[in-house]
Amino acid sequence: MIRSLLFSVLSACVTLLLCLGQAPEAAAEPAQSHVQLKLLKNLRSSHIFSPKSAIFSLDGKKFYINALEGKETLVYDSASLELLKVIPHTFAKDDAPLFLNGETTLFDYTYHNCRGTGDRNQFSGKPVECTFTHNGRYLWVSYYRRECDHNASSPSALAIIDTSSDSIVRVMPTAPLPKMVCASPDGKYLAVTNWGDNTVGLININSENPMDFHYERLLVVGSKLNVAGITGNRDNVCGLCLRGTVFTADGRHLLVAGMKSASLHVFEVESGKHLGSVRLPVANPRHFVRSPDGQKLYVSFNVPGKVAELTMDEILNKAKSKGAVSGRVLTVGSGARTVAVSNDGRHLYAACNKSSSLTCIDIPSWRILATARVAPYAVGLAVHPEEKLALVTSQGRNGQGGNNVAVFAIEQ
């Protein structure tokens, strides 16, 4: 009996020693989904002239393409992929009611070009970016410049489209060379980020009537760029080249960054106060998109061809100290431009310009799931609300490539 007891104790000790000597079990990796990107159609027509940006309606039934050099916004049916309507961005004398009290400028901006043209609100605009407000009722489209303003040194404009009729109901002036337009989640403000002079215009949209919309303040990052007599390619001669713009989920803060730096700037919306900035893990940030739960920020970095996942709390906490923020970084393809996140927060998509590709990333595992080739010089991207389709616009460069919108089916 004593022998049996000693054997049991000895066996237990051996088992314990073996367990202590084992390496700890590795944590299970996040489950990885499977995605296939299947090309359905390449949209080409005389209207698809230098397509810049794309967006799906909130119900997914329609999508909009902004043709920059065509000076048109194109409306397509998402099911049939048929062109439904062409919205021209050319304004004549009869369009005067679209301009509230004939306004042509804001915050005392001066016209350095477009002199001698008579009515400054008779012009053609080059549509760049867009966003929805009022639960999808209004689509805001920014104009790179008025056609007569060759150096983008004078006030530009943006159009407000009523999506119930797909017609322009108002045109508002902007600072020189606006690009990103971004709506606050609380429905109070629209930010217009001006690539041309280091500023962001804040528009009060807390009304259902577009004629009530009005500017409240102009935010300045660093110092306002003097554009009088400015020359050169304004894609490069742009100060900080502000582009990435997003509101926090509570609408209290606005984040904005310039492509010529690795700094992200934080503003308090209600006061317009610049709270500080943080250093990003990579330089040359281009596009920001907030995660569906509002806790993460996804950023594309153009030249390095990378995307990053950052934490909103860390950004806000480190802004005053100008500290560096860290996060997950992934290489997706040369010239990472527009990014989009699925509504379930599972997938991140990136359109890559120089590698002419569309990439899908599994966010939990932070791995590339699928990559598809697109026409040269991809720039714009939109993902269907139910993640059924993806659109990639290829603008072209120096007359080469582009003039194409690729439509992909997303199969999971």
C-alpha positions in Angstrom: 0.0 0.0 0.0 2.9 2.4 0.9 4.6 1.4 -2.3 1.4 2.2 -4.3 1.1 5.6 -2.5 4.8 6.5 -3.3 4.3 5.6 -6.9 1.2 7.9 -7.2 3.1 10.8 -5.6 6.1 10.2 -7.9 3.9 10.1 -11.0 2.2 13.3 -9.9 5.6 15.0 -9.5 6.8 13.9 -12.9 3.6 15.2 -14.5 4.0 18.5 -12.8 7.6 18.8 -13.9 6.6 18.0 -17.5 3.9 20.7 -17.4 6.3 23.3 -16.0 8.8 22.6 -18.8 6.3 23.0 -21.6 6.1 26.3 -23.6 3.0 28.3 -23.0 0.3 27.6 -25.6 0.3 30.3 -28.4 -2.7 32.6 -28.5 -5.2 31.7 -31.2 -4.9 33.9 -34.3 -8.1 35.9 -35.2 -10.3 34.0 -37.6 -9.6 35.1 -41.1 -12.4 35.6 -43.6 -12.1 34.7 -47.3 -12.8 37.3 -50.0 -12.7 37.1 -53.8 -12.7 40.2 -56.1 -14.3 39.4 -59.4 -14.4 42.0 -62.1 -17.9 42.5 -63.4 -17.3 45.4 -65.8 -15.1 48.2 -66.9 -17.2 51.3 -67.3 -16.0 53.5 -70.2 -17.7 56.2 -72.1 -17.3 59.8 -73.3 -18.6 60.9 -69.9 -16.0 59.0 -67.9 -13.4 61.6 -68.5 -10.7 61.6 -65.7 -12.9 60.0 -63.1 -11.8 61.1 -59.7 -14.1 59.8 -56.9 -17.0 57.5 -56.4 -19.6 56.9 -53.8 -22.6 54.6 -53.2 -26.0 56.0 -52.0 -26.7 55.0 -48.4 -29.3 52.3 -49.6 -26.8 51.0 -52.2 -29.2 51.4 -55.1 -27.2 54.0 -56.9 -23.7 55.2 -57.2 -22.1 58.5 -58.3 -18.9 59.1 -60.2 -17.2 62.5 -60.4 -15.6 63.0 -63.7 -13.1 65.8 -63.1 -12.1 66.8 -66.6 -15.6 66.0 -67.9 -17.0 68.5 -65.3 -19.9 66.1 -64.6 -21.2 63.8 -61.9 -22.6 60.6 -63.3 -25.4 58.6 -61.7 -25.5 54.8 -62.2 -27.9 52.1 -61.2 -26.0 49.6 -58.9 -28.0 46.6 -60.2 -27.9 47.1 -63.9 -24.8 49.3 -64.0 -26.7 51.5 -66.5 -26.1 55.3 -66.6 -29.2 57.0 -65.1 -28.3 60.7 -65.3 -25.5 63.1 -66.0 -25.3 66.1 -63.7 -23.3 68.9 -65.4 -21.2 71.3 -63.4 -21.5 74.2 -65.8 -23.4 77.3 -64.7 -25.0 80.0 -66.9 -27.0 83.1 -66.3 -30.2 81.2 -65.7 -28.5 79.3 -62.8 -28.2 82.5 -60.7 -30.8 81.2 -58.1 -28.4 78.5 -57.1 -26.0 81.1 -55.7 -27.5 82.6 -52.5 -27.5 86.4 -53.0 -25.0 86.0 -55.8 -22.2 85.1 -53.4 -18.9 84.4 -55.1 -16.4 84.3 -52.2 -16.1 83.8 -48.4 -14.0 85.2 -45.6 -12.8 88.1 -47.9 -11.0 85.8 -50.2 -9.7 87.7 -53.3 -10.0 86.7 -56.9 -6.6 86.6 -58.5 -7.8 85.0 -61.8 -11.1 84.9 -63.7 -11.0 88.6 -64.2 -12.9 90.1 -67.1 -15.3 87.1 -67.2 -18.3 89.2 -66.0 -20.5 87.2 -63.7 -18.1 85.0 -61.7 -20.8 82.5 -61.0 -21.0 81.7 -64.7 -18.3 79.0 -64.8 -17.6 75.3 -65.1 -16.3 73.4 -62.0 -14.1 70.3 -61.9 -15.6 67.9 -59.4 -13.1 66.2 -57.0 -14.5 64.6 -53.9 -17.9 64.1 -52.3 -19.9 63.0 -49.2 -23.4 62.7 -48.0 -25.3 64.6 -45.3 -28.9 64.6 -44.0 -29.2 60.8 -44.1 -28.2 60.7 -47.7 -30.5 63.5 -48.9 -27.7 65.8 -50.0 -24.5 65.0 -51.9 -21.7 67.6 -51.6 -19.3 67.8 -54.5 -16.1 69.9 -54.3 -14.6 71.7 -57.3 -10.8 71.5 -57.7 -11.1 75.0 -59.4 -13.3 77.1 -61.5 -12.3 76.4 -65.1 -11.0 80.0 -65.7 -8.8 79.9 -62.6 -5.8 78.1 -64.1 -3.5 78.4 -61.1 -6.2 77.7 -58.5 -5.5 80.9 -56.7 -9.0 82.2 -56.5 -12.1 81.0 -54.6 -13.5 77.7 -55.9 -16.9 76.3 -55.1 -18.8 73.2 -54.2 -22.2 71.9 -55.3 -25.0 70.5 -53.2 -27.0 67.8 -55.0 -30.5 66.7 -53.9 -30.4 63.0 -54.4 -34.1 62.7 -54.6 -34.0 64.4 -58.0 -30.2 64.2 -58.6 -30.1 67.8 -59.4 -28.0 70.7 -58.0 -29.9 72.8 -55.5 -27.2 75.2 -54.4 -23.6 76.2 -55.1 -21.4 77.6 -52.3 -18.0 79.3 -52.6 -14.9 77.8 -51.0 -11.2 78.8 -50.5 -8.8 78.0 -53.3 -8.5 74.4 -54.4 -10.8 72.4 -52.0 -10.6 68.6 -52.0 -12.0 66.6 -49.1 -15.5 67.2 -47.8 -16.4 65.5 -44.6 -19.6 65.5 -42.5 -19.7 65.3 -38.7 -21.6 62.3 -37.4 -23.9 64.6 -35.4 -25.2 66.3 -38.5 -24.1 69.8 -37.4 -21.1 70.5 -39.6 -19.4 69.9 -43.0 -15.7 70.4 -43.2 -14.2 71.5 -46.6 -10.5 70.9 -46.6 -8.6 73.3 -48.9 -5.5 71.7 -50.5 -4.6 75.1 -51.9 -3.8 77.2 -48.8 -3.6 75.2 -45.6 -7.2 75.9 -44.5 -10.4 74.0 -43.6 -13.8 75.7 -43.9 -16.4 74.7 -41.4 -20.0 74.9 -42.7 -23.0 74.9 -40.3 -25.5 72.4 -41.9 -27.9 72.2 -38.9 -31.0 72.8 -41.1 -33.0 70.9 -43.6 -33.0 73.8 -46.0 -29.8 74.0 -48.1 -30.2 77.8 -48.4 -29.7 78.0 -44.7 -26.2 76.4 -44.7 -23.5 78.9 -43.9 -19.8 79.1 -43.0 -19.0 79.5 -39.3 -15.2 79.7 -39.3 -12.0 79.0 -41.2 -9.5 76.7 -39.5 -5.8 77.3 -40.4 -3.1 74.6 -40.1 0.2 76.3 -39.5 -0.1 79.5 -41.5 -2.3 80.4 -44.4 -0.5 80.1 -47.8 -0.3 83.3 -49.8 -1.6 82.4 -53.3 -1.3 85.8 -54.9 0.7 85.3 -58.1 1.4 81.6 -57.2 2.8 79.5 -60.1 3.6 75.9 -60.8 1.7 72.7 -60.6 -0.8 73.2 -57.8 -0.8 69.5 -57.1 2.7 70.1 -55.6 2.7 73.8 -54.9 0.2 73.6 -52.1 1.8 74.4 -48.7 1.1 71.4 -46.5 -1.2 69.9 -49.1 -4.1 69.2 -46.6 -6.2 66.2 -47.5 -6.9 63.5 -44.9 -9.9 64.8 -42.9 -12.3 63.1 -40.4 -14.5 64.0 -37.4 -14.4 61.9 -34.2 -17.5 59.8 -33.6 -18.9 62.3 -31.1 -18.4 65.2 -33.5 -16.3 67.1 -30.9 -13.0 67.0 -32.7 -11.7 67.3 -36.3 -8.6 65.5 -37.5 -6.7 66.8 -40.5 -3.3 66.1 -42.1 -1.2 67.3 -45.0 0.5 65.0 -47.4 3.8 66.8 -47.1 4.3 65.9 -43.5 3.9 63.1 -41.0 1.8 65.2 -38.6 -1.9 64.9 -37.8 -3.6 68.0 -36.4 -6.5 68.0 -33.9 -9.1 70.8 -33.7 -11.9 71.4 -31.2 -14.9 71.8 -33.4 -17.1 74.2 -31.4 -14.3 76.7 -30.5 -12.2 76.1 -33.6 -9.1 75.8 -31.3 -6.1 74.0 -32.5 -5.4 71.5 -29.7 -2.1 70.2 -31.1 -0.8 67.5 -33.3 0.7 64.0 -33.3 3.4 62.3 -35.3 2.2 59.5 -37.5 4.1 56.2 -37.9 4.6 56.8 -41.6 4.9 60.0 -43.7 2.8 61.2 -46.7 -0.7 60.5 -45.3 -3.5 60.9 -47.9 -6.9 59.5 -46.8 -8.6 59.0 -43.5 -11.6 56.8 -42.7 -13.1 56.1 -39.3 -14.0 52.6 -38.1 -17.7 51.9 -37.7 -17.4 51.9 -33.9 -15.5 55.2 -34.0 -12.5 53.8 -32.0 -10.0 53.4 -34.9 -8.6 55.5 -37.6 -7.4 54.0 -40.9 -4.9 56.0 -42.9 -3.4 55.5 -46.3 0.2 56.6 -47.0 0.7 57.4 -50.7 4.3 57.1 -51.6 5.2 54.3 -49.1 2.2 52.3 -50.3 1.1 51.5 -46.7 -2.0 51.7 -44.6 -2.2 52.0 -40.8 -4.7 51.4 -38.0 -4.5 53.9 -35.2 -6.4 54.4 -32.0 -8.6 57.5 -31.7 -8.0 57.7 -27.9 -4.2 57.7 -28.3 -4.4 60.5 -31.0 -6.5 62.7 -28.7 -4.4 62.0 -25.6 -1.1 62.8 -27.3 -2.2 65.8 -29.3 -1.2 68.4 -26.8 2.2 66.9 -26.2 2.9 66.5 -29.9 3.7 62.9 -29.2 4.1 60.0 -31.7 1.3 57.5 -32.1 1.8 53.9 -33.0 -0.4 51.3 -34.6 -0.5 48.4 -37.0 1.0 49.2 -40.4 0.7 47.1 -43.6 2.2 47.4 -47.1 -0.6 47.3 -49.7 0.8 48.6 -52.9 2.7 51.5 -54.3 0.7 54.8 -54.3 -2.0 53.9 -51.7 -4.7 56.4 -52.3 -8.4 56.0 -51.2 -9.3 53.6 -48.4 -12.8 52.3 -47.4 -13.9 50.1 -44.5 -16.8 47.7 -44.6 -19.9 48.6 -42.5 -19.2 45.6 -40.2 -15.7 46.8 -39.6 -14.2 43.5 -40.9 -12.5 44.6 -44.1 -10.4 47.5 -45.2 -10.0 48.2 -48.9 -7.3 50.3 -50.6 -7.0 51.6 -54.2 -3.3 51.8 -55.2 -2.3 54.2 -57.9 1.2 53.2 -59.1 0.6 49.4 -58.6 -2.8 49.8 -60.4 -4.5 47.5 -57.9 -7.4 47.1 -55.4 -6.5 45.4 -52.2 -8.8 43.9 -49.5 -7.4 43.5 -45.9 -8.8 41.3 -43.1 -8.8 43.8 -40.2 -8.8 41.3 -37.3 -5.7 39.4 -38.6 -4.3 42.4 -40.4 -3.5 40.4 -43.5 -4.2 40.9 -47.2 -7.0 38.7 -48.4 -7.2 39.6 -52.0 -5.7 41.8 -54.7 -7.1 42.6 -58.1 -5.6 44.5 -61.0 -7.3 47.6 -62.3 -6.7 50.1 -65.1 -3.6 52.3 -64.7 -3.5 55.0 -62.1 -6.3 54.0 -59.7 -7.4 56.9 -57.4 -11.0 56.7 -56.1 -12.7 53.8 -54.3 -16.2 53.0 -53.0 -17.6 49.9 -51.3 -21.3 49.0 -51.4 -23.1 49.3 -48.0 -23.7 45.6 -48.0 -20.2 44.9 -49.3 -21.6 43.5 -52.6 -19.6 45.7 -55.0 -16.5 47.8 -55.1 -15.8 50.6 -57.5 -12.3 51.8 -58.5 -11.8 54.9 -60.5 -8.7 55.2 -62.7 -8.0 58.8 -63.6 -5.0 58.5 -65.8 -1.8 60.6 -65.9 -0.3 62.8 -68.5 -2.9 61.5 -71.1 -2.0 57.9 -70.4 -4.3 55.2 -69.0 -7.3 56.0 -66.9 -10.8 57.1 -68.0 -12.1 53.9 -66.5 -14.3 52.8 -63.6 -13.8 49.1 -62.6 -16.8 47.4 -61.0 -16.0 44.3 -58.8 -18.2 41.8 -57.2 -17.1 41.0 -53.7 -17.6 37.3 -52.9 -17.2 36.0 -49.4 
